[in-house]
């Protein structure tokens, strides 16, 4: 809305809804964060290398799928490590 153009397509929202139904709300937040981090890293690298310009769209669905896969396999370890690092009294 800020730039006057669509940021995500309809398929991304449907994929995120499916991920939420499958993973649950806690893991959906983790998967979304991982997807945004991976997309920012890859997109920033592609812009820095000249493969993309700043206004060129980049598909976000593969990053959502990557975030969901990482969450399925390592989500519990990532969340427990995060909670131990930033909330050391959590669970005691």
N, C-alpha and C positions, 0 to 999 in steps of 0.2 A: 504494500500500500504506500510505503514511503517513496519508492522510486517509480510508482505508477505502472508496475508490471507484475506479473504473477511470479511468485517465488517457488511454489511447488505445484505440480500437476495433480490431477485427480487420482492417478494411480498411486502416488506417494501416500496420500491420505488413506486410501483403502489398504495399502500394505501396512501402514502404521496401525490402523484399526485391527487388522488381522494379528499383528504382533502383540497388541494389547490383550486381545482375547486369548492368545496362546501363552504369552509370558506372564501376564499379570501386571499390575500397575507399577510395582517396584522395579521389576526387570525391564519394563517398557521405558522407564526413565533412564535406566542405565544404557539400554540399547540405543535410545535416541541420542544420549550424550556421546556414546562411542561413534555413532553414525555421523554426528555433526563434527566431531573431532577429526575423524578420518577424512570426511569431505573437505574440511577446511585445510587440512594438511596436503591432500592430493591437489585440491584446487589452487591453493597458494603456490605449490610447487609447479603446477602446470602454467600458471600465470608468470611465475618467475622465469621459467624456461622458455616462455614465448609460445607455448602450445595452445593456449587459450588467451583471449582478451577478457577484460573485466566484464563486459556486457554479454559475452557468449554463454548460453545456458549449458549446464553440465547435469547429466542425470543423477538424481539423488537416490533412486531405488536400489542400486547396487550397494550403496553405503548403508542404507537401512538394513538390507539383507546381511551385510557383513556385521553390523552392530548386533543384530539378532543372533547370528551364529556365534559370535564371541560371547554373548550373554548366555546362550544355552550351554556352552561348554565350560566357561570360566566365570559366569556371573556370580555365583555364590562366593568364590574366592576373591573376586574383585570387590564385592560389597563388604565382606568381612574384613579385608585388608583396609579398605577405606574407613570403616567404622573403628577399627583398632588404632589407626593413625590419627584420626581427627577427633574421635570420641573415646578416649582410652578407658573410661569408666562404664561404657555402654555394655550391658549384659552382666555386670558384676553385682 
